[in-house]
């Protein structure tokens, strides 16, 4: 079970401060459980691990098996929550070098408007047979729409319309939107983005499950981990609930002027999990001129760069470290007859043991340097525990947002850049916006 360890916070947050915020957190937890809080039409993720569409899940597995049999390359087209969760879990389980070791190779597109990036991907597509999973609720979000238009035309030129249609899988709205309409017309197999689950909370829907199943991740274990953790925390509104305790600690520190959270980890595979966390918390809490700025760091790598700032810089940040007790690797340091690098004192120790010591040493150093630190403890770096971790962060995020008194499930600020971009690109209907911008 995921645990939240506040031992290193004792010199920064008192028991009285936890007691003082307990009622607010309890009320926020109750609002989430009862569906009484803001944005309650987007809390489908809350019960999803227990109450998902079993028929669609069977189709996901069948489609994944088909792709694994007929494709060397699988391109996932999406932006934000439409790709971050899947990529985060994939790389955490299979490693950053998964495409060098696994088939099919899984690439992600449509998360930028970079010409060079998409051109490179098209070159890679020439090295094997290709299938595409386009993920978009509407089908009109600029970045994935541009990428999908390009990839769709590529597949048609290469395979013909009929075979291209068999190689395109669409994850979209159940009944409306341009992508759903196109899919019905062309005969693409479709999977559903649930109406009551926002993008950043969607990794345990078809949005994440299909790419992960194609990659060979144990999606049964992923869902089971989330389901079991949901059962453990759903009915507990107290600070004994780890998700509530984390939400409490974040808000206490925020009120004490700690405006930046550094989510750190000593596993390079965690890189994209950090990106997923940044979207989850940044998009959920950053509104109404409020919110903790989410950042991430990979240690020990970043200890040789940003470590200086974290240790000695301005004291407006706090650190939450994700610690995996068992990564599954037992690689050891060997002993040399001539101790040329002075490392024989490490001989016989596993790299995992050394990494854990580095983690402990870092926590002590940061606390001594005035950085409030806490630990999210995870048993193993496997699919089951990743399911637990996903649910831990999602539920904590919702409770933390309610304590902050914002709607954690909307994102009004995201639309501003889109409106400006549409106007400057002469999209019909934005003529007046363009005049104002040019003026």
Buried (B, 14 or more C-beta within 10 A) or exposed (E): BBEBBBEBBEEBBEEEBBEEBBEBBBBBBBBBBEEEBBBBEBBBBBEBBEEBBEEBBEBBBEBBEBBBEBBEBBBBBBBBBBBBBBBBBBBBBBBEEBBEEBBBBBBBBBBEEEEEEBEEBBEBBEEEBBBBBBBBBBBEBBBBBBBBEBBBEBBBEBBEEEEBBBBBBBBBBEEEBBBBBBBEEBEBBBBBBBEBBBBBBBBBBBBBBBBBBBBBBBBBBBBBBBBBBBEBBBEBBEBEBBBBBBBBBBBBBBEEEBEBBBBBBBBEBBBBBBBBBBBBBBBBBBBEEEBBBBBBBBBBEBBEEBBEEBBEEEEEBBBBBBBBEEBEEEEBBEEEEEEEEEEBEBEEEBBBBBBBEBBEEBBEBBBEEEBBBBBBBBBEBBBBBBBBBBBBBBBBBBBBBBBBEBBBBBBEEEEEEEEBEBBEEEBEEBEEBBEEEEE
